Amino acid sequence: RGQLGHGDLDDCDEPMLVEALAGLKIRKIAAGGWHSAALTED
């Protein structure tokens, strides 16, 4: 699935929509130098 959730291993300098999360209600997010996480309502 790729490191950023976009289906590839490309670097990304700007925010991009993660299609796998489309339609989900995100309750909380966290990000750091080496990680990111999203907590959904479900």
C-alpha positions as CSV (number, residue, x, y, z in Angstrom):
1,R,0.0,0.0,0.0
2,G,2.9,2.4,0.3
3,Q,4.5,4.3,3.2
4,L,2.1,7.2,3.0
5,G,-1.1,5.4,2.1
6,H,-1.1,6.5,-1.5
7,G,-0.2,3.1,-3.0
8,D,3.4,4.1,-3.9
9,L,6.7,4.8,-2.2
10,D,7.1,8.4,-3.5
11,D,8.0,11.3,-1.3
12,C,5.3,13.9,-0.8
13,D,6.1,17.5,0.2
14,E,2.5,18.7,0.4
15,P,-0.6,17.3,2.0
16,M,-2.6,14.8,-0.1
17,L,-5.9,13.0,0.4
18,V,-5.6,9.4,1.5
19,E,-8.3,7.7,-0.6
20,A,-8.5,4.8,1.8
21,L,-9.8,7.2,4.4
22,A,-12.4,8.8,2.2
23,G,-15.9,8.7,3.7
24,L,-14.6,7.8,7.2
25,K,-15.1,10.2,10.1
26,I,-11.7,10.9,11.6
27,R,-11.8,11.6,15.4
28,K,-8.1,12.2,16.1
29,I,-4.8,12.3,14.3
30,A,-1.2,12.2,15.4
31,A,2.0,12.7,13.4
32,G,5.7,12.7,14.1
33,G,8.9,12.5,12.2
34,W,8.5,8.8,11.6
35,H,4.8,8.0,12.0
36,S,1.3,9.1,11.5
37,A,-2.0,7.7,12.7
38,A,-5.7,8.4,12.4
39,L,-8.5,7.2,14.7
40,T,-11.9,6.8,13.1
41,E,-15.3,6.8,14.7
42,D,-15.7,3.0,14.1
